[in-house]
Amino acid sequence: MLWKLFFESSLVLTFAIPKEQLQQLIPPCLQLDTFNDKWAFIAVAMVQTKDLRPKGFPEILGNNFFFNWYRIFVRYENIKGKKFKRLVYY
């Protein structure tokens, strides 16, 4: 389903944190995406939405709300050995 919405305002902050502090937050199948094998990264976003609704629905049915989320930047290697970099883990 496609959604229609407008971000009225947003703020995204990204932090470099010693990797040991984030390692426990991700599953064993993922690796932290690090800088100098010391710093891992987390982003926190705060967003005010306007008129969130399924595409094609009238504006009157839209919702306005504030939400926040975080992302941890990770890497993944599948069973065939293909590496994926700079993924995000919620």
N, C-alpha and C positions, 0 to 999 in steps of 0.2 A: 504494500500500500504506500502510495506517495503522500507526503505531508506538505502542507503549505504553512509557512510561518515567517515571522519577521523577528530578527534579533534587534530589540530596541536599544540595548546596550550590552556590552560584554567586557570582561576583564580577564585576561589569562596571565598567570604568573608561572614561570618555570624556575625550578630550583635545582642546583647541583648539591647532592647529598652524598656523604660517604656510603659506598655501595653496601656495606654491612648493615646499614640501617634499613635498606629497602629489600634486601635479599629474602627476608622472611615473609614478605608480602606477595611473592609471586610463586607459581607452582614450579616444581622441579624440572618440567620440560622446557622452561624458558630460561634465558640468560639475560642479565641486565645489559643494556647498551651503555657502555662506560666510556669515560675519557681518562686516558692514562691508567686504565685498570684500577682507578681509585674512586672516581666520581660517577654516580648514577644520577638519573634525571627524573624529576616528577613535575607535572604541570597541573595546576589547579585553575579551573575556569568557573567564573560566575556570570550567568547570563540571564537577562530579563527578556522574555519572549512576549510576542504579541500575536494574537489571532491564530494560535496553533490549532490546526484542524486537518482532516483528510482532504486532499486535493479534490476540488469540485464541490465541496460543501460550502454553504453560505457563511459569510463572515460572522454573522450573529451567533453561530455555533462554535466560534473560536474561543480558546482559553488563553488568558494572559497569566503568566506565572514566572517566578524566579526559581532557577535551579543552579546547582553547582555539581561538579564532578572532578575527578582526578584521573590522570593518566600516568602510568609508569612506562618509560621507554625500554623496550626489550628486543632481544634477538631470538630467532628460532631456527633450528635445523631439523628438517623432516627426516623420515627413515631412509630416504634415498640420498641423503647428504646435501640436499639443496638448502642453502642458507638464506634466511630472510632477515634483513636488518631494519632497524628503526620502526618496528611495530609498536603498537601501544597496547597496554594491558589496563583494563578498567577495574 
